[in-house]
Amino acid sequence: AGERTWLAEYGYDFASAGVPGLKATVTYLSGSNIDSAASDRKEWERDFRLDYALQDGPLKGLGFSWRNATFRSNAATDLDENRLIVSYSLPLL
């Protein structure tokens, strides 16, 4: 409660660099003024996301996403996380 958070995010689509289907996003969040019994509670988080989707061929629509998150806080437990997500878009019509 009471936390003040600001964030900055940057995304890039690699299609203009000749790699269609590849996208990257990085986000940074910083929070302070967290209501608790102790004073000066702060936390930050950095998230990185890399996505790729096949653009043609028999596996068109198959996508991969790697997500990495780092969370640091003096008000909660630190966390590091990696996820690999495989998806497939199937046109119904």
C-alpha positions, 0 to 999 in steps of 0.5 A, a space after each residue: 500500500 502507498 507505493 509510488 511506482 515509475 516505469 520505463 519501457 523500450 520495444 524494438 521490432 527487428 522487421 526493419 533490420 531484416 528479421 521479420 517476426 522478431 521483437 524485443 522489449 525491456 521494462 524497468 520498474 522502480 517502487 518506493 514509499 511502501 507502507 510498512 512497519 519499517 521505513 525506506 522500503 523500496 523495490 525494483 523489477 527488470 523484465 526482458 522479453 524476446 519473441 519470434 514467430 515463423 512468418 511462412 512455411 508449413 509451421 507458419 504461426 509457430 511462436 517462441 517467447 523467452 521472458 526473463 524477470 529480476 525482482 529485488 526488494 527490501 520489503 519482499 523476497 527477491 525473485 529471478 525467473 525465466 520462462 520459455 513459451 511456445 505458441 501456435 496460431 491456428 486460423 479457423 477461417 
